[in-house]
Amino acid sequence: MRRLIRYFLQGLLYIAPLAVTVYIIVVSIVWIDSLLRDRAFFQEGFLSKYNFPGLGLILILMLVTLIGYVGQRMISSPISLAYDKTMKKAPLVKMIYTSVKDLLSAFVGGEKKFNQPVIVKLDEAGLLHRFGFITSNNLSNLGLDDMVGVYLPSSYGMLGEMYAVPKKQIIPLKANSADVMKYIVSGGVSEI
């Protein structure tokens, strides 16, 4: 009986992550799809024959891609600079806009920040360590000449903390950044 229970639990370990992933993807697609498919212009007239499951998702992906293409082409144009300048004028909007923009550009922009994984010694004895990523090699503008900026992500979420760490407390890792991030976010459950 114990062996049967063990097999059942092992089966759950194989099926549960896949089932949760598929469920989240399906629910997300249905929700995104419903944003556009249920609109009146897709229910009647010429566009009604193009109303099929997945249409909303396809249109939204195309729209986001088009915005990305236009945004990239206009990156140095006055319109793009004016938009950035306008967004940075309002105090609360500025904080949210610049934080989100910097975070997104750190992951997917041309200026990727999380590409140097390290281990940070948390105590002098060297008993406690945390995984992180160097985000800034030079903090001299803050008066911290011998320190680097290190982002220490938290497990099971995309939250984390930013620390100024003495360079001697940093141990560079010879590992892929994406694998280290996955390892940290999974709470050390996934393998590097």
Secondary structure, DSSP 8 states (H G I E B T S, - for coil): -HHHHHHHHHHHHHHHHHHHHHHHHHHHHHHHHHHHHTSGGGTSSGGGGG--TTHHHHHHHHHHHHHHHHHHHTTTSHHHHHHHHHHTTSHHHHHHHHHHHHHHHHHHSSS-----EEEEE-STTS--EEEEEEEES-BGGGTBTTEEEEEEE-TTSS-EEEEEEEGGGEEE--S-HHHHHHHHHTTT-S--
